Amino acid sequence: MKPLQAQLVIPGSEHEDRTCIYCHEVILSGEQVVTCPLDRTVVHLECWTHNLNRCPSSGCAGRGEPIAASTTEPSTTTRPSRLRGSLTRDANASDGQPPDRSSRLRGTLLPREPKS
C-alpha cells in the first residue's frame, strides 16, 4: 500500500471548514487530514484510518497507509465538535490540541460489547 502524507490544517487553508464525507463533520484548523490520491477527497486522518485506509467516496478505489503530519503548529480550535457520541476530552481544552474523534467513531460505528 502506498504511503500518504497527512496534512495539518492551518487557519485559512483550503481544507478548513470543509465537511469530511466520512463523519460529516467540519474540518477544523489544527486537525490532520488525508487527501485521497485518486479522487482528491479530503477526510480526517482518524476517519481515513477508521475506514481501513481507504477512500470513503462511493466507487473510489483510493487507498494508502497515512503518515501523520508534524503537530508542532499550535491549534486554534475552540469550537466544540459536533460528532455523534461523547467527547473523550473537552473540545475547548486549553492544551492546544483538537478534539479526539477516534474514540467517538469507535463508539458510534463498531458494535458494542455485550453487558454482563
C-alpha positions as CSV (number, residue, x, y, z in Angstrom):
1,M,0.0,0.0,0.0
2,K,1.4,3.4,-1.0
3,P,2.0,5.8,2.0
4,L,0.0,9.0,2.1
5,Q,1.3,12.1,3.9
6,A,-1.3,13.6,6.3
7,Q,-1.6,17.4,6.4
8,L,-2.1,19.6,9.4
9,V,-5.0,22.1,8.7
10,I,-3.8,25.6,9.4
11,P,-6.1,28.6,9.8
12,G,-7.2,30.0,6.4
13,S,-6.1,26.8,4.5
14,E,-8.2,25.4,1.7
15,H,-9.3,22.5,3.8
16,E,-10.5,24.5,6.8
17,D,-14.3,24.4,7.2
18,R,-14.9,21.7,4.6
19,T,-17.0,18.8,5.5
20,C,-15.5,15.4,6.0
21,I,-17.5,12.9,3.9
22,Y,-16.9,10.1,6.3
23,C,-18.1,11.6,9.6
24,H,-20.0,14.6,8.0
25,E,-18.3,17.0,10.5
26,V,-16.5,20.2,9.7
27,I,-12.7,20.0,9.3
28,L,-11.2,22.5,11.8
29,S,-7.8,24.1,11.9
30,G,-5.4,22.0,14.0
31,E,-6.8,18.7,12.8
32,Q,-5.0,16.3,10.5
33,V,-6.4,15.3,7.1
34,V,-5.6,12.9,4.3
35,T,-6.3,13.5,0.6
36,C,-7.3,10.6,-1.5
37,P,-4.6,10.0,-4.2
38,L,-7.3,9.2,-6.8
39,D,-10.3,11.5,-6.4
40,R,-8.7,14.1,-4.1
41,T,-11.4,13.8,-1.4
42,V,-10.2,15.3,1.9
43,V,-11.1,13.5,5.2
44,H,-10.0,13.5,8.8
45,L,-6.9,11.3,9.4
46,E,-9.0,9.4,12.0
47,C,-11.8,8.8,9.5
48,W,-9.4,7.5,6.9
49,T,-7.8,5.0,9.3
50,H,-11.2,4.0,10.7
51,N,-12.2,3.2,7.1
52,L,-9.3,0.8,6.8
53,N,-7.1,3.3,5.0
54,R,-9.5,3.5,2.1
55,C,-11.2,6.5,0.5
56,P,-14.8,6.7,1.7
57,S,-16.1,8.1,-1.6
58,S,-18.6,5.7,-3.2
59,G,-16.9,3.7,-6.0
60,C,-13.4,5.1,-5.4
61,A,-10.5,2.6,-5.1
62,G,-8.1,5.1,-3.5
63,R,-6.2,3.7,-0.5
64,G,-2.9,4.2,1.3
65,E,-1.3,4.0,4.7
66,P,-1.2,7.5,6.2
67,I,1.9,9.1,7.7
68,A,0.9,11.5,10.5
69,A,1.8,15.2,9.9
70,S,4.0,17.0,12.3
71,T,1.9,18.7,15.0
72,T,4.3,21.4,16.0
73,E,1.8,24.1,14.8
74,P,-0.5,25.1,17.7
75,S,-4.2,24.6,17.2
76,T,-6.7,27.4,17.2
77,T,-9.6,25.1,17.6
78,T,-12.1,26.4,20.2
79,R,-15.4,25.2,18.7
80,P,-16.9,22.1,20.2
81,S,-17.1,19.1,17.8
82,R,-20.5,18.1,16.5
83,L,-19.7,14.4,16.0
84,R,-22.1,11.9,17.4
85,G,-21.3,10.5,20.8
86,S,-19.5,12.0,23.8
87,L,-16.1,13.6,23.7
88,T,-13.2,11.8,25.3
89,R,-11.9,15.1,26.4
90,D,-13.2,18.7,26.3
91,A,-13.1,20.2,22.8
92,N,-12.4,23.5,24.3
93,A,-9.4,22.2,26.3
94,S,-6.6,24.7,26.6
95,D,-3.8,22.2,25.7
96,G,-3.9,23.4,22.1
97,Q,-4.9,20.0,20.6
98,P,-8.1,19.3,18.6
99,P,-10.7,17.0,20.0
100,D,-10.0,13.3,19.9
101,R,-12.6,12.0,17.4
102,S,-11.3,8.4,17.2
103,S,-12.9,7.1,20.3
104,R,-16.3,8.6,19.4
105,L,-16.0,6.9,16.0
106,R,-15.4,3.6,17.7
107,G,-18.4,4.0,19.9
108,T,-20.6,5.1,17.1
109,L,-19.7,2.7,14.3
110,L,-18.5,-0.5,15.9
111,P,-20.7,-3.0,17.8
112,R,-21.0,-2.5,21.5
113,E,-19.7,-5.2,23.8
114,P,-22.4,-7.3,25.5
115,K,-23.4,-6.3,29.0
116,S,-22.5,-8.8,31.7
